[in-house]
C-alpha cells in the first residue's frame, strides 16, 4: 500500500510501454491482493476461502478509491473512477489466482473463521 501511495504522490508516473495505465493499475492491485489475501488468511500456507476473496477485494477496492481521492490533491493528477474499476478488477484477479493456487496445492477450505 505504501508503494502505491508513493506512486500516487508523483506528478507523472511511469507507464508500461504500449499499454494503458489501467494495465498498470491492474498489475499493482493484483499484487496487493495477493499480499492482503495471505494476510487475511493468516499466512502463506494458510487455507483460503471464497469469503477471504470477497474481503480481500473489498479491502483493495476501498484502498483504490481512497488512493484516487489522495491523488486528486496531487497537481496535475486527478481522480478517475475508471482507475478504481481497474484496481478492483486487478484485485479480483489476484485474489482468485491465490485461491486457485491454494486449492491446487491442496490447502483446501479453512476449518474455522476466515
C-alpha positions as CSV (number, residue, x, y, z in Angstrom):
1,X,0.0,0.0,0.0
2,X,2.9,2.3,0.8
3,X,4.4,1.7,-2.7
4,X,1.0,2.5,-4.4
5,X,0.6,5.6,-2.2
6,X,4.1,6.8,-3.2
7,X,3.3,6.3,-6.9
8,X,0.1,8.4,-6.4
9,X,2.2,11.2,-4.9
10,X,4.2,11.7,-8.0
11,X,3.1,14.2,-10.6
12,X,4.0,11.9,-13.5
13,X,4.0,8.2,-13.1
14,X,5.9,5.7,-15.2
15,X,3.8,3.9,-17.9
16,X,4.1,0.4,-19.3
17,X,5.4,0.6,-22.9
18,X,2.5,0.4,-25.3
19,X,-0.1,-0.2,-22.5
20,X,-2.8,1.8,-20.9
21,X,-2.3,3.0,-17.4
22,X,-5.3,0.7,-16.5
23,X,-3.0,-2.3,-17.1
24,X,-0.5,-0.9,-14.5
25,X,-3.4,-0.4,-12.0
26,X,-4.5,-4.0,-12.5
27,X,-1.0,-5.4,-12.1
28,X,-0.3,-3.4,-8.9
29,X,-3.6,-4.3,-7.3
30,X,-3.3,-7.9,-8.3
31,X,0.0,-8.0,-6.3
32,X,-1.6,-6.1,-3.4
33,X,-4.5,-8.5,-3.4
34,X,-2.1,-11.5,-3.2
35,X,-0.5,-9.9,-0.1
36,X,-3.8,-8.9,1.5
37,X,-5.2,-12.3,0.8
38,X,-2.4,-14.1,2.6
39,X,-2.6,-11.6,5.5
40,X,-6.3,-12.2,5.9
41,X,-5.9,-15.9,5.6
42,X,-3.2,-16.0,8.3
43,X,0.0,-16.7,6.3
44,X,1.5,-18.2,3.2
45,X,0.4,-21.7,3.8
46,X,-3.0,-21.0,5.5
47,X,-6.1,-22.3,3.7
48,X,-8.3,-19.7,1.9
49,X,-12.0,-19.5,1.2
50,X,-14.4,-17.6,-1.0
51,X,-15.1,-15.3,1.9
52,X,-11.4,-14.4,2.1
53,X,-11.5,-13.5,-1.6
54,X,-14.6,-11.2,-1.0
55,X,-12.9,-9.5,1.9
56,X,-9.7,-9.0,0.0
57,X,-11.4,-7.5,-3.0
58,X,-13.4,-5.2,-0.6
59,X,-10.2,-4.0,1.2
60,X,-8.3,-3.5,-2.1
61,X,-11.2,-1.8,-3.8
62,X,-11.7,0.6,-0.9
63,X,-8.0,1.3,-0.8
64,X,-8.1,2.0,-4.6
65,X,-10.9,4.5,-4.0
66,X,-9.1,6.2,-1.2
67,X,-5.9,6.3,-3.3
68,X,-7.8,8.1,-6.1
69,X,-9.0,10.6,-3.6
70,X,-5.5,11.2,-2.4
71,X,-4.3,11.5,-6.0
72,X,-6.8,14.3,-6.6
73,X,-4.7,16.5,-4.3
74,X,-1.5,16.0,-6.4
75,X,-1.2,18.5,-9.2
76,X,-1.7,17.8,-12.2
77,X,-3.2,14.4,-11.3
78,X,-6.9,13.8,-10.9
79,X,-9.2,11.1,-9.6
80,X,-10.7,8.7,-12.1
81,X,-13.4,6.2,-11.4
82,X,-12.1,4.0,-14.3
83,X,-8.9,3.7,-12.3
84,X,-10.9,2.3,-9.3
85,X,-12.6,-0.2,-11.6
86,X,-9.2,-1.3,-13.0
87,X,-7.9,-1.5,-9.4
88,X,-10.9,-3.7,-8.4
89,X,-10.5,-5.9,-11.4
90,X,-6.8,-6.4,-10.7
91,X,-7.6,-7.2,-7.1
92,X,-10.2,-9.7,-8.0
93,X,-7.8,-11.4,-10.5
94,X,-5.1,-11.5,-7.9
95,X,-7.3,-12.8,-5.1
96,X,-8.9,-15.5,-7.3
97,X,-5.4,-16.6,-8.5
98,X,-4.4,-17.0,-4.9
99,X,-7.5,-19.1,-4.2
100,X,-6.9,-21.3,-7.2
101,X,-3.2,-21.7,-6.3
102,X,-4.2,-22.6,-2.7
103,X,-6.7,-25.2,-3.9
104,X,-4.2,-26.6,-6.5
105,X,-1.6,-27.0,-3.7
106,X,-4.2,-28.9,-1.7
107,X,-4.6,-26.4,1.1
108,X,-8.4,-26.8,1.0
109,X,-11.1,-24.9,2.9
110,X,-10.4,-23.5,6.4
111,X,-12.0,-25.3,9.3
112,X,-12.6,-22.1,11.3
113,X,-13.4,-18.4,10.7
114,X,-12.0,-16.6,7.7
